[in-house]
Amino acid sequence: MNTKRIFSNLTIVSGSLALLLLSASGCTISVEHISIEDEVVIHEDPTPSWDEVRDHERQAGRITFHRQPTQDELIAFADAGGQVVVNARSESEMENLEFDERELVESLGMQYAHIPTTRLSFGYDLRDQFTDVINSSDGPVMFHCKSGSRAAGIYALYLMDQGNMSKQSAIEESIAMKMSPGMVSLIERTLMEVPGRVIEAVNPEQIQNTIDRLVGFGTRHTLSETDSDVRGIGAARRWVRNQFEENINGHNKSGDATPRAYFDKHTVEPDGRRITESVDVVNVICEIPGSNPESRNRLYYVLAHLDSRATQANDSTSDAPGANDDGSGVAALIELARVLSHEQLESTIILMATSGEEQGLFGARLHAQQAIKDGKNIVGVLNNDTVGDPTGVLPDQDGRNEIRVFSEGLPATLLSLDDDQIGSAARRLRLYGTESDSSSRQLARYIADVGKLHATTVQPRLIFRPDRFLRGGDHTPFNELGFAAIRFCEMYENYDHQHQDVRIENDVQFGDRPEYVDAEYLADVTRLNAAVLVHLANAPSSPSNARVLIAKLTNDTTLRWDASPETDVAGYEIVWRESTSSTWDEKEDVGNVLEGTLPLSKDNWLFGVRAYDHDGYRSPVSYPVPARE
């Protein structure tokens, strides 16, 4: 009998030293240094044969996919001629294993390879490591993780690379090898090279340089001077346009797909409040047209306000550095222009540094009003305002890994309805429980999904209200005109550094200075923006005319919708959540059809539908209205 097997089946309880002779299964072995108080436990059950073990597993050629094997199963695999064991569990998972897997495998004469796999690390590098193991070995291979799912997921990438298999075929093959459906999104994430590439491209040093340069203009107050080349709002906006132009150079695009930077000017007359004289409110825009003509008219905006202010709202001469409020957002815009303009994004991205925000949201409001007149198809708006300081102001506050995402629940357009219309709309909202399913709320949930998919360092914290108390932002006028718009804002705001004259008072530094902006954190916020924009721009449009059928009393739920117009639509998913849940928790792929029925009661769940394309990009969810057909 194999001596290694005897030792593998011994459990020894510690004590003082002694010598013991033991006979086990007809074989006498010597175990030294064991006390008479020690207990030696022998597993009397025979080690199962590999044929008995593998009945419950899945095989693909020389590869067997396995959950975490026991010691007996590894021994059985070796006895049956196994040559290689590949482990896809993480380092932390293996710390909790009751035996040393590598030591046992190698003691049995087999090759051992550890490819630690987590949600964050899943990708081509793991596939390449697995390929190297397969190509450099012979004989049967056991490939395992905790359940076998991660191993099968890596195998899907291997099949597409080494077997020239389509994505769908590889996924189906791996699901047959016990891959869970949840791994599909990680495979699709890996195949989406653009989000990962733009995330990696964001440069904190570039962002820091932008912050320092913006602060160097002294003040960027909307009413500050415009003729100087070194101070005031005029110099700042010219510099921002130049930065946009520099960052979109070398894009190798032509015709209607050519990126461009330009001024968007609106003249505002005195209002008796914060506009004391006629002034040109000038937004600085960088437009990155979509590469797909059928999607190019879909516009996704990213906003940040260029203007700054001191303590007094109309003080246009004092220094107002505006490093964080909102130099941080403008720095993100300029970096987004650099990393996105070279990519082939199907829809159009508009990066807009607004002016007049501190005076009453003038730049954003006037642009949004003109967009309505021009019939522009603005599908989503991301407002980055005060997004550069992750530090807390109270003990135990640390916002380094989060960013708040504010979104309206009830659409602001309800407030513009006539009184009788408002009452009718409110009754429908109350009856159907749809007060948390505006298009802006779906955009916020979409951001959360993308952050989770790519495991971004900064994760969205969904805040279900339009904005902070006593404050507003440039997304507000877009909300008021019916556009889906959200606001990004850091977790904990330090009000000593907002809307304050630069000064030291009672040993406390006041003012919005550059040392209070963390370039690494701001880079992570920019990375989240970049990933979201890639997904929004490349995904199909959300299905229109979505409706949930309520003609009959049933215990199932049927949804219908109109097709998304893009030609690369591959199918649709119905999603659902508990009525108390903030995010879409479950999904069902119903294929490329315009109706789906689930065995779930519409009275107990909230439902939505979204489109997906052949690359796995998904649209924001369309929330259905109750209908009889």
GISUL-V701038 format. One record per pair of residues at least 24 apart in sequence whose C-alpha atoms are under 7 Angstrom apart, sorted by sequence separation. I is the first residue (numbers start at 1). J is the second residue. If there is no record, write none. Layout:
((I/J) (I/J))
This chain:
((14/38) (48/72) (261/285) (262/286) (306/330) (540/564) (13/38) (47/72) (91/116) (152/177) (261/286) (304/329) (305/330) (410/435) (12/38) (13/39) (50/76) (84/110) (85/111) (86/112) (87/113) (88/114) (90/116) (152/178) (153/179) (260/286) (261/287) (304/330) (409/435) (410/436) (540/566) (579/605) (12/39) (13/40) (49/76) (50/77) (83/110) (84/111) (85/112) (86/113) (87/114) (88/115) (89/116) (90/117) (127/154) (131/158) (152/179) (260/287) (409/436) (411/438) (578/605) (579/606) (12/40) (48/76) (83/111) (84/112) (85/113) (86/114) (87/115) (88/116) (89/117) (90/118) (126/154) (259/287) (260/288) (409/437) (410/438) (577/605) (578/606) (11/40) (12/41) (47/76) (88/117) (149/178) (150/179) (259/288) (409/438) (540/569) (576/605) (577/606) (10/40) (11/41) (50/80) (78/108) (127/157) (148/178) (149/179) (153/183) (259/289) (576/606) (577/607) (10/41) (11/42) (127/158) (148/179) (149/180) (258/289) (563/594) (576/607) (10/42) (257/289) (408/440) (409/441) (562/594) (575/607) (576/608) (9/42) (257/290) (407/440) (408/441) (561/594) (574/607) (575/608) (9/43) (257/291) (407/441) (560/594) (561/595) (574/608) (575/609) (560/595) (574/609) (559/595) (560/596) (573/609) (574/610) (407/444) (559/596) (572/609) (573/610) (558/596) (559/597) (572/610) (573/611) (274/313) (405/444) (558/597) (572/611) (274/314) (557/597) (558/598) (571/611) (572/612) (443/484) (556/597) (557/598) (571/612) (244/286) (444/486) (556/598) (557/599) (569/611) (570/612) (571/613) (241/284) (556/599) (557/600) (569/612) (570/613) (440/484) (555/599) (556/600) (557/601) (569/613) (570/614) (439/484) (440/485) (555/600) (556/601) (557/602) (568/613) (569/614) (440/486) (555/601) (556/602) (568/614) (237/284) (306/353) (299/347) (300/348) (301/349) (302/350) (303/351) (304/352) (305/353) (306/354) (307/355) (298/347) (299/348) (300/349) (301/350) (302/351) (303/352) (304/353) (305/354) (306/355) (307/356) (309/358) (296/346) (297/347) (298/348) (299/349) (300/350) (301/351) (302/352) (303/353) (304/354) (305/355) (307/357) (308/358) (295/346) (296/347) (297/348) (299/350) (307/358) (295/347) (296/348) (305/357) (288/341) (291/344) (291/345) (292/346) (83/138) (290/345) (291/346) (292/347) (329/384) (403/458) (405/460) (409/464) (83/139) (84/140) (85/141) (86/142) (87/143) (88/144) (89/145) (223/279) (290/346) (291/347) (329/385) (401/457) (402/458) (403/459) (404/460) (405/461) (406/462) (407/463) (408/464) (409/465) (82/139) (83/140) (84/141) (85/142) (86/143) (87/144) (88/145) (89/146) (290/347) (329/386) (401/458) (402/459) (403/460) (404/461) (405/462) (406/463) (407/464) (408/465) (82/140) (83/141) (84/142) (85/143) (86/144) (87/145) (289/347) (290/348) (328/386) (329/387) (401/459) (402/460) (403/461) (404/462) (405/463) (406/464) (407/465) (408/466) (82/141) (289/348) (326/385) (328/387) (402/461) (404/463) (406/465) (407/466) (288/348) (289/349) (325/385) (326/386) (328/388) (406/466) (288/349) (325/386) (406/467) (88/150) (287/349) (288/350) (324/386) (88/151) (287/350) (324/387) (286/350) (287/351) (324/388) (285/350) (286/351) (124/190) (285/351) (286/352) (458/524) (123/190) (285/352) (412/479) (413/480) (457/524) (458/525) (543/610) (284/352) (285/353) (412/480) (413/481) (542/610) (543/611) (283/352) (284/353) (413/482) (542/611) (283/353) (284/354) (283/354) (540/611) (282/354) (283/355) (456/528) (540/612) (282/355) (539/612) (540/613) (233/307) (281/355) (539/613) (281/356) (66/142) (68/144) (546/622) (548/624) (550/626) (62/139) (63/140) (64/141) (65/142) (66/143) (67/144) (68/145) (451/528) (542/619) (546/623) (547/624) (548/625) (549/626) (550/627) (551/628) (62/140) (63/141) (64/142) (65/143) (66/144) (67/145) (68/146) (299/377) (300/378) (539/617) (540/618) (541/619) (542/620) (546/624) (547/625) (548/626) (549/627) (550/628) (62/141) (63/142) (64/143) (65/144) (67/146) (68/147) (298/377) (299/378) (300/379) (301/380) (302/381) (303/382) (304/383) (407/486) (538/617) (539/618) (540/619) (542/621) (543/622) (546/625) (547/626) (548/627) (549/628) (63/143) (67/147) (283/363) (297/377) (298/378) (299/379) (300/380) (301/381) (302/382) (303/383) (304/384) (406/486) (407/487) (539/619) (542/622) (547/627) (549/629) (66/147) (67/148) (282/363) (298/379) (300/381) (301/382) (302/383) (303/384) (304/385) (405/486) (406/487) (66/148) (259/341) (281/363) (405/487) (406/488) (450/532) (535/617) (65/148) (405/488) (536/619) (275/359) (404/488) (405/489) (222/307) (274/359) (403/488) (404/489) (447/532) (220/306) (221/307) (403/489) (404/490) (65/152) (220/307) (221/308) (403/490) (404/491) (220/308) (221/309) (403/491) (219/308) (248/337) (402/491) (244/334) (247/337) (248/338) (251/341) (243/334) (247/338) (251/342) (383/474) (224/316) (383/475) (399/491) (223/316) (224/317) (244/337) (248/341) (399/492) (381/475) (221/316) (219/318) (393/492) (219/319) (220/320) (390/490) (392/492) (218/319) (219/320) (387/488) (389/490) (390/491) (391/492) (393/494) (218/320) (219/321) (387/489) (388/490) (390/492) (218/321) (380/483) (381/484) (382/485) (383/486) (384/487) (385/488) (386/489) (387/490) (379/483) (380/484) (381/485) (382/486) (383/487) (384/488) (385/489) (386/490) (378/483) (379/484) (380/485) (381/486) (382/487) (383/488) (384/489) (215/321) (215/322) (215/323) (368/477) (364/474) (368/478) (65/177) (211/323) (361/473) (365/477) (214/327) (361/474) (364/477) (211/327) (211/328) (357/474) (58/177) (211/331) (210/331) (400/521) (207/331) (207/332) (389/516) (207/335) (389/517) (388/517) (389/518) (388/518) (390/521) (202/335) (222/355) (388/521) (222/356) (388/522) (387/522) (202/339) (201/339) (445/583) (198/339) (198/340) (325/498) (446/620) (443/620) (442/620) (442/621) (320/501) (437/623) (311/499) (324/512) (310/499) (311/500) (323/512) (345/534) (348/537) (309/499) (310/500) (311/501) (322/512) (323/513) (347/537) (310/501) (321/512) (322/513) (323/514) (346/537) (347/538) (321/513) (345/537) (346/538) (324/517) (345/538) (323/517) (332/526) (336/530) (294/566) (212/514) (211/514) (208/519) (207/519) (204/519) (204/520) (204/523) (203/523) (202/523) (202/527) (199/527) (199/530) (198/530) (199/531) (120/455) (195/531) (195/534) (192/615) (188/615) (188/616))
